[in-house]
Amino acid sequence: MKLKTKSNKQKTAETRKANLLSLLQKHGLNIYDDLDKGKFPQFVIPSRSVNNIVYDKKIRQYILGNASAVRSARNMSQLRSYTQLAWLAFFVNRLVREGKSSTLRDIYYSSQAFSIDFEDQPESDNIIVDLEAVTSSPREEFHIFPEERSSVFGDLTIEYTVPGYEGKRVNLSDHPDGYLIGPSLSSAELVDTSAELVIAIEKGGLFTRFVEENVHKKFKAIIVDTAGQAPRSTRSLLKRLNKELSLPVVILADGDVYGEHIAMVIKSGSANAAHLRELTVPDAKWLGVWATDIEKYKLPTIPMTESDIKRIYDLQKDPRYQEGNWKKQLEVFLKLKRKAELEAFSKYGLTNITDKYLPAKLEESKSL
């Protein structure tokens, strides 16, 4: 049994909250100070341009370089986005202080009550990313969450910390459909587990199959449904399971270039989140479905589209795919020009993937 000390986690969360509120207050005071001095207020934002995103081999993830951009009230072309950013900082300050949560969609509509003009939600979402970059904090610390959810199942006892549920404990194997990885679960304490492994799987249908086949018991595993490309709350949970409970993470995804990239994002992050840390599991292992597995297991396949092939060429330029198995599998995908889904193993029976493929891949992973 692995135990996690509660007090340290709570102290860290309280410190991060205090630091965020202090930083937001500092930016607010800077606006007042600039206005008192007759100066136009501004924000200095780390540049998120492609030219300022670099892959750091030491920490094994994308990070931002040293370039920055100024968002100033002086510049008429920047005044609108400057005002949006200032309002968002105000609104986030209120969310955090009051312990309220919001969604990305809520932010878009809430702005209208303050006559803040967002053309559409993508514009609103982009301003949220700007504030993340300014504060070096993820939107989850702003209490802002996306709508999409993935799920988790297994012998893991958590303790809620959200108001009204403080101290309440549940075991994540109590519900046969798993538990949604929402705000309350994301912030919960990880109390104890008998698991020795985390299996992240791309498909909800296979997640259900794994629960039905007692994969959590057979392999002493916590099972996580990433629901396609894993939401950041899910990647954060995978990071916590790995870091706080010392559980190795393995990844199963469709046998195509997008499945390979889903695994890579869990392992080393995405360029879009290069301004953030604590979202990657550098030692996570991609079990498959590999391109070589398609041939090895004689899986039913689907022809690649032109978009699939273009994506392969794009990833071959990415420094993370320049060597080892990552490079090899892209080359084989390009050679085959075929792809296979996880469900393709059903050709050999509904439980083939859990009875034969998974044990074989877990054994193979020991040498990766």
Long-range contacts (C-beta under 8 A, 24 or more apart in sequence): 1-192, 1-193, 1-194, 2-192, 2-193, 2-245, 2-246, 2-247, 3-191, 3-192, 4-189, 4-190, 4-191, 4-192, 4-244, 4-245, 6-159, 6-189, 6-191, 9-189, 9-244, 10-161, 10-189, 13-161, 13-187, 16-137, 16-141, 17-96, 17-141, 20-96, 20-135, 20-137, 20-141, 20-142, 21-93, 21-96, 21-97, 23-135, 24-89, 24-92, 24-93, 24-96, 24-135, 25-93, 27-89, 27-134, 28-89, 28-90, 28-93, 31-86, 40-72, 40-73, 40-74, 41-72, 41-73, 41-82, 41-86, 42-70, 42-71, 42-72, 42-73, 42-74, 42-82, 43-70, 43-71, 43-72, 43-82, 43-85, 43-86, 43-130, 43-134, 44-68, 44-69, 44-70, 44-71, 44-134, 45-69, 45-70, 45-71, 45-130, 45-133, 45-134, 46-133, 46-134, 46-275, 48-129, 48-133, 48-274, 48-275, 50-271, 53-271, 53-274, 55-268, 55-318, 55-319, 55-320, 57-319, 59-282, 60-267, 60-268, 60-280, 60-282, 61-268, 61-269, 61-274, 61-277, 61-280, 61-282, 62-268, 62-269, 62-270, 62-271, 62-273, 62-274, 63-274, 64-133, 64-274, 64-275, 71-130, 80-117, 81-127, 81-130, 83-116, 84-111, 84-116, 84-117, 84-118, 84-123, 84-124, 84-127, 85-127, 85-130, 85-131, 85-134, 87-111, 87-114, 87-116, 88-127, 88-128, 88-131, 89-131, 89-134, 92-131, 92-142, 92-143, 92-144, 95-142, 95-143, 95-144, 96-141, 96-142, 96-143, 99-143, 99-163, 100-143, 101-143, 101-144, 101-145, 101-183, 102-143, 102-144, 102-145, 103-144, 103-145, 103-146, 103-147, 104-128, 104-139, 104-144, 104-145, 104-146, 104-147, 105-147, 106-144, 107-144, 129-272, 129-275, 132-275, 132-276, 133-275, 136-275, 136-276, 137-276, 138-232, 138-236, 138-276, 138-278, 138-279, 139-232, 140-183, 140-186, 140-232, 140-233, 140-236, 143-183, 145-182, 145-183, 145-233, 146-231, 146-232, 146-233, 148-227, 148-231, 149-180, 149-181, 149-182, 149-227, 149-231, 149-233, 150-180, 150-181, 150-224, 150-225, 150-226, 150-227, 150-230, 150-231, 150-233, 150-234, 151-177, 151-178, 151-179, 151-180, 151-181, 151-204, 151-207, 151-224, 151-225, 151-227, 152-178, 152-179, 152-181, 152-185, 152-222, 152-223, 152-224, 152-225, 152-237, 153-178, 153-179, 153-207, 153-210, 153-211, 153-216, 153-222, 153-223, 154-193, 154-195, 154-216, 154-221, 154-222, 154-223, 155-193, 155-194, 155-195, 155-216, 155-222, 156-190, 156-192, 156-193, 156-195, 156-222, 156-241, 157-191, 157-192, 157-193, 158-185, 158-188, 158-189, 158-190, 158-191, 159-188, 159-189, 159-191, 160-184, 160-187, 160-188, 160-189, 161-187, 161-188, 161-189, 162-187, 162-188, 172-222, 173-216, 176-211, 177-208, 177-211, 178-207, 178-211, 178-223, 178-225, 181-224, 181-231, 181-233, 181-234, 181-237, 182-233, 183-233, 185-237, 186-233, 186-236, 186-237, 190-240, 190-241, 190-244, 190-245, 193-222, 193-245, 193-247, 194-220, 195-220, 195-221, 195-222, 195-245, 195-247, 196-220, 196-221, 196-247, 196-248, 197-221, 197-222, 197-247, 197-248, 197-249, 197-250, 197-362, 198-222, 198-223, 198-224, 198-238, 198-241, 198-242, 198-247, 198-248, 198-249, 198-250, 199-223, 199-224, 199-250, 199-251, 199-252, 199-358, 200-224, 200-226, 200-230, 200-238, 200-249, 200-250, 200-251, 200-252, 200-266, 200-284, 201-225, 201-226, 201-251, 201-252, 201-253, 201-342, 202-226, 202-227, 202-228, 202-252, 202-253, 202-254, 202-259, 202-262, 202-342, 203-254, 203-341, 203-342, 203-343, 205-343, 206-252, 206-342, 206-343, 206-353, 209-350, 209-351, 209-353, 209-354, 210-354, 213-351, 213-354, 213-355, 215-354, 215-358, 218-354, 219-358, 219-362, 222-247, 226-253, 226-262, 226-266, 228-262, 229-258, 229-261, 229-262, 229-265, 230-262, 230-265, 230-266, 232-273, 232-279, 235-265, 235-266, 235-279, 235-280, 235-281, 236-278, 236-279, 238-266, 238-281, 238-284, 239-278, 239-279, 239-280, 239-281, 242-281, 242-283, 242-284, 248-283, 248-284, 248-285, 249-281, 249-283, 249-284, 249-285, 250-284, 250-285, 250-286, 250-287, 250-361, 250-362, 250-365, 251-284, 251-285, 251-286, 251-287, 252-287, 252-288, 252-289, 252-342, 252-358, 252-361, 253-286, 253-288, 253-289, 253-342, 254-289, 254-339, 254-340, 254-341, 254-342, 255-288, 255-289, 255-290, 255-291, 255-293, 255-294, 255-299, 255-339, 255-340, 255-341, 255-342, 255-344, 256-304, 256-308, 256-333, 256-339, 256-340, 257-308, 257-311, 257-312, 257-315, 257-330, 257-333, 257-339, 258-308, 258-311, 259-289, 260-286, 260-315, 260-326, 260-329, 260-330, 260-333, 261-311, 261-315, 264-320, 264-321, 264-326, 268-320, 285-365, 285-368, 286-325, 286-326, 287-358, 287-361, 287-362, 287-364, 287-365, 288-357, 288-361, 289-340, 289-341, 289-342, 289-344, 290-325, 290-329, 290-332, 291-329, 291-330, 291-332, 291-333, 291-335, 291-336, 292-328, 292-329, 292-332, 293-340, 294-336, 294-338, 294-339, 294-340, 295-332, 295-336, 297-345, 297-357, 299-340, 299-344, 299-345, 299-347, 300-340, 300-344, 300-347, 301-336, 301-338, 301-339, 301-340, 301-344, 302-338, 302-339, 302-340, 302-341, 303-337, 303-338, 303-339, 304-333, 304-336, 304-337, 304-338, 304-339, 308-339, 309-334, 309-337, 325-368
